[in-house]
Amino acid sequence: MAIAGFPAKYGLLLGLYVVWLCYASTAGEATCKLKATFNLSGYKKVEKKKVIIGGMFSVHNRLTSTGNSTSSVPVSSGCEGFNFRTFRWTQTMLFAISEINNSSKLLPNTDLGYVIYDSCFTISKAVEGTLTYLTGQDYAVPNYRCGNGAPLAALVGAGGCDLSIATARILGLYYFPQVSYSSSCSVLESRFQYPTFLRTIPSDEHQSVAMAQLVLRFGWTWVGTIAADDDYGKYGIKRFKEIVEEAGVCISFAETLPKLTSPETIQRIVRSVTESTAKIVVVFSSDVDLSPLVEELLRNNVTNRTWIASESWVTSSLIARRPNIMSVLGGTLGFAIQRAEIPGLQDHLLGIDPYQDALTEEFWETAFNCTLSYTRALRNARAAREAGNATASKVSTRAALEGLCNGKENLQKLNSTYSDVSQLRLTYNVYKAVYAVAYALHNLEHCVPGKGPFEGDTCANISNFEPWQLMYYLKNLRFNVPHTGEEIFFNDGEVMGYYEILNWQRASDGGVTYTSIGFYNSTAPASKRLFIDNSSIIWHNDMVQAPRSVCSERCQPGTRMGIRQGEPVCCFDCIPCADGEISNTTDARGCIQCEADYWSNANRDACVPKTIEFLDFGEALGITLIVIAVFGALLTFVVVVVFMMYLNTPLVQVNDPLLSFTLLLGLVVTFLCSIVFLGKPQPWSCMTSQVALALGFAIVLSSLMGKSALLMLRARAIKATKTAAKAAKAAAAASEQSPDTTAIAPAAPPKNDIDPIKPVHQRVMMAVCTLIQAVACTVWLILLPPHPVKNTAAQNIKIILECDPGNIIFICCVFGYDVLLALLAFIFAFVARKLEDHFSEGKCVTFGMLVFFIVWISFVPAYLSTRGKFMVAVQIFAILASSFGLLMCVFLPKCYVLLVKPERNTEEMMIPRAKSRDSKATGTSASLSTATEANGTTISTVSLND
């Protein structure tokens, strides 16, 4: 950048001068430094080393609090909260480097040095350590490498995701390799943003998928989530939510753990856990971030929850070694990275020298709660004395000696997280990361000149190589880890996703044992990636049955899910399927309509064939109707036999016996056709039943109409004769009262046959009326005949087999014609009802027709209000009732006279006469004589006197 008034060439010279200053150091004193220095702790061994490997571990959990005053020189914060677990990782790196330096096969001609910094679990310290490491001196100079020592190979670290992201962005600028052992967040998969980042831990993409599949495997649809407020927690839980929500799982609550201690936030999270009905809580967090929440959960005795742990805390002693931890976290399921045994590591851990450096000294003092420095111990004792108001110096001295360490304390008896090598998982990742850098350096060192991978087939010099050259060998690396034999290679900087699934079970001493219950392998086929041995799981409170975690119980087959407004989709009501609909799966979104010939069963979970219904011959109702119909037909035959026996008697001959026989024939037809209505409808039965009924009633009604017509005409004739007799009587009375009037006797009318129709006319009338019905029925059968159909609309659960009339117009015309005949017969009989003889046939026909009408008028509402086979039963009943009514009303009186009162079966008794209204004789006599001829009956006036 040019400065106004300053020549550009001088700017270039100024830049060269600055570069010269950075590298010109004759007395080991750095000439390029910042105005602020970094307060970093760790391990450093670079003298007489050929290559330097960097390391970064969160040995402390947090920064010490400092004031925000700007009135003094800013000082880099120190760290506090010693973490034994990460200190073990640090020692593992030292152990691995020592193994490599002592190996005769791996880098035999190269001695590795190291620079290891404590990141204090904070981004700022991780950036400080990265800048200091790249600069090559204790004073960080960004963008410069000050010094001419051994080349830097790679950085192993830097712990959590946030720390690795910060360091990866800086290292990526210089294409400097970084191999992480614990940064698993999926955002680091981007080689565009982090081109030199590699890791020996699987990406959280695999872990999130594995967690989601675990939740789905057990059918949990209502879960809570807790994530750390960093990239590890945010990206891990985000991916988990995406998968499970797509599969229909709902999130009851989603909380975030604070990075800085916040009692209010922790208490709010505990309230969310306790108030939620979700029994499953998925936690994506480190052990450090989760620790305050676990303390609060123990304080509130939050039980009856199953926790799903991420790999960062599932085997953490910081969590598992808390007193009474199983009451809260018992039954936890978690995903752990691969475990291994590292021979010699425990001896190295137990054999450290507490006076080696400040970090180891702090570890020793923290582990044994003592002080290695007598001066510091005395100072601590004095402080304690002042706090306790002690006055004696001897007391002060004795207290100092009691708090003093001698450096020979036994670490093995301490039983701390540091010396516990039973669950070497992240420790094993550190071991693999160091060996990955070493094998890459080994391949770089043993490159054959002329066959190298770089431009011109050249090789890199291990004493002076560029970071990008080592990056080539790391990306193409493939080696087997010592002692375990595991093959390691990087696929675009990533390793395969393999997790062991652990179950927290209660140990004999009340502590935690990690029981392997399965695994997840991302490289296996999709159906075999997740394996879980359910029988090995012991759930919370030592239960063997998997807990249920649902907002609403699953909807069983026969119901569907009804979403509640304003609530997650997992909270729903189970609504029974409507009639005719089913659901044959659990949690069905909707019901399926059954096909036309099927209906839902009682449970609404299967479509079953509808019940086929028709009035069968074999059922009780069918047998009853058949018996009644046959009885009616036999009774009609009996009447025929009786009439044949008394064929030549006056009672049978009085009104054309042939019409009586046709009437009886029609009744037989109506009785027997009712049987055809029974049974499964067939094309022939549908046509036969309807046509036989129409023709049968046509025969019956036309015969009755012929008989009624003759009775009506006779009644009219009797009425005319009676009127004439009354007129003659009135004239005679008038002549007696007038003497001047010449009496003239009325002449007797000549004998006259008053029947205007003969029996042959009646028969023709009956035949023509019946023929009209026969023609109509024939046309009906030819054009649109009745046919059987399946009626699925009348009743939902049944298919009613019935006869369709074919065409409503035809059936209305046919049976409307029968109604017309019935009306005519009734009118004729009603007019002749006053025609008196000892039989009163007119009254009998009138009553018979009244019964006929009453039956069929009652039939209409009864027929329309019934369904299925009972419609047929009602129709048959109407046929039988009307037939019996006509048979009884018309023929029972005649059979009574023929069989019981034969003395009335005489010609005199058969003389028709008009009903007399005068009960007292008036001096006028009128006699009627009846002459019976062979072919009929004639009524003649014999004499009429004054």
Stockholm file with secondary structure:
# STOCKHOLM 1.0

chainA/1-946         MAIAGFPAKYGLLLGLYVVWLCYASTAGEATCKLKATFNLSGYKKVEKKKVIIGGMFSVHNRLTSTGNSTSSVPVSSGCEGFNFRTFRWTQTMLFAISEINNSSKLLPNTDLGYVIYDSCFTISKAVEGTLTYLTGQDYAVPNYRCGNGAPLAALVGAGGCDLSIATARILGLYYFPQVSYSSSCSVLESRFQYPTFLRTIPSDEHQSVAMAQLVLRFGWTWVGTIAADDDYGKYGIKRFKEIVEEAGVCISFAETLPKLTSPETIQRIVRSVTESTAKIVVVFSSDVDLSPLVEELLRNNVTNRTWIASESWVTSSLIARRPNIMSVLGGTLGFAIQRAEIPGLQDHLLGIDPYQDALTEEFWETAFNCTLSYTRALRNARAAREAGNATASKVSTRAALEGLCNGKENLQKLNSTYSDVSQLRLTYNVYKAVYAVAYALHNLEHCVPGKGPFEGDTCANISNFEPWQLMYYLKNLRFNVPHTGEEIFFNDGEVMGYYEILNWQRASDGGVTYTSIGFYNSTAPASKRLFIDNSSIIWHNDMVQAPRSVCSERCQPGTRMGIRQGEPVCCFDCIPCADGEISNTTDARGCIQCEADYWSNANRDACVPKTIEFLDFGEALGITLIVIAVFGALLTFVVVVVFMMYLNTPLVQVNDPLLSFTLLLGLVVTFLCSIVFLGKPQPWSCMTSQVALALGFAIVLSSLMGKSALLMLRARAIKATKTAAKAAKAAAAASEQSPDTTAIAPAAPPKNDIDPIKPVHQRVMMAVCTLIQAVACTVWLILLPPHPVKNTAAQNIKIILECDPGNIIFICCVFGYDVLLALLAFIFAFVARKLEDHFSEGKCVTFGMLVFFIVWISFVPAYLSTRGKFMVAVQIFAILASSFGLLMCVFLPKCYVLLVKPERNTEEMMIPRAKSRDSKATGTSASLSTATEANGTTISTVSLND
#=GR chainA/1-946 SS CCCTTSCHHHHHHHHHHHHHHHHCCSSSCCSCCCSSCCCCCEEEECTTCSEEEEEEECCEEEECCCCCCSSSCCCCCCEEEECHHHHHHHHHHHHHHHHHHTCSSSSTTCCEEEEEEECTTSHHHHHHHHHHHHHTSSSCCTTCCCSCSSCEEEEECCSSHHHHHHHHHHHHHTTCCEEESSCCCGGGGCTTTCTTEEESSCCHHHHHHHHHHHHHHTTCCEEEEEEESSHHHHHHHHHHHHHHHHTTCEEEEEEEECSSCCHHHHHHHHHHHHHSCCCEEEEECCHHHHHHHHHHHHHHTCCSCEEEECTTTTTCHHHHTSTTTHHHHTTCEEEECCCCCCTTHHHHHHTCCTTSCHHHHHHHHHHHTCBSCHHHHHHHHHHHHHHHTCCCHHHHHHHHHHTBCCSCCCSGGGCCTTTCCTTCSHHHHHHHHHHHHHHHHHHHHTCCTTSCSBGGGBCCBTTBCCHHHHHHHHHTCEEECTTTCCEEECBTTBCCCEEEEEEEEECTTSSEEEEEEEEEETTSCGGGSEEECGGGCCCGGGCCSCCCCCSSCCCCTTEEEEECTTSCTTSEEEEECCTTEECCSTTCSSCEECCTTEEECTTSSSEEECEEECCCSSSHHHHHHHHHHHHHHHHHHHHHHHHHHTTTSHHHHTTCHHHHHHHHHHHHHHHHHHHHTSSSCCHHHHHHHHHHHHHHHHHHHHHHHHHHHHHHHHHHHHHHHHHHHHHHHHHHHHHHHCTTSCCCCCCCCCCCCCCCSCHHHHHHHHHHHHHHHHHHHHHHHHHSCCEEEEECSSCTTEEEEEEECSCHHHHHHHHHHHHHHHHHHHHHHHHGGGEESSSCHHHHHHHHHHHHHHHHHHHHHHHHTCCTHHHHHHHHHHHHHHHHHHHHHHHHHHHHHHHTCGGGCSTTTTCCEECCCCCSCCSCCEEEEEEEETTEEEEEEEEECC
#=GC SS_cons         CCCTTSCHHHHHHHHHHHHHHHHCCSSSCCSCCCSSCCCCCEEEECTTCSEEEEEEECCEEEECCCCCCSSSCCCCCCEEEECHHHHHHHHHHHHHHHHHHTCSSSSTTCCEEEEEEECTTSHHHHHHHHHHHHHTSSSCCTTCCCSCSSCEEEEECCSSHHHHHHHHHHHHHTTCCEEESSCCCGGGGCTTTCTTEEESSCCHHHHHHHHHHHHHHTTCCEEEEEEESSHHHHHHHHHHHHHHHHTTCEEEEEEEECSSCCHHHHHHHHHHHHHSCCCEEEEECCHHHHHHHHHHHHHHTCCSCEEEECTTTTTCHHHHTSTTTHHHHTTCEEEECCCCCCTTHHHHHHTCCTTSCHHHHHHHHHHHTCBSCHHHHHHHHHHHHHHHTCCCHHHHHHHHHHTBCCSCCCSGGGCCTTTCCTTCSHHHHHHHHHHHHHHHHHHHHTCCTTSCSBGGGBCCBTTBCCHHHHHHHHHTCEEECTTTCCEEECBTTBCCCEEEEEEEEECTTSSEEEEEEEEEETTSCGGGSEEECGGGCCCGGGCCSCCCCCSSCCCCTTEEEEECTTSCTTSEEEEECCTTEECCSTTCSSCEECCTTEEECTTSSSEEECEEECCCSSSHHHHHHHHHHHHHHHHHHHHHHHHHHTTTSHHHHTTCHHHHHHHHHHHHHHHHHHHHTSSSCCHHHHHHHHHHHHHHHHHHHHHHHHHHHHHHHHHHHHHHHHHHHHHHHHHHHHHHHCTTSCCCCCCCCCCCCCCCSCHHHHHHHHHHHHHHHHHHHHHHHHHSCCEEEEECSSCTTEEEEEEECSCHHHHHHHHHHHHHHHHHHHHHHHHGGGEESSSCHHHHHHHHHHHHHHHHHHHHHHHHTCCTHHHHHHHHHHHHHHHHHHHHHHHHHHHHHHHTCGGGCSTTTTCCEECCCCCSCCSCCEEEEEEEETTEEEEEEEEECC
//
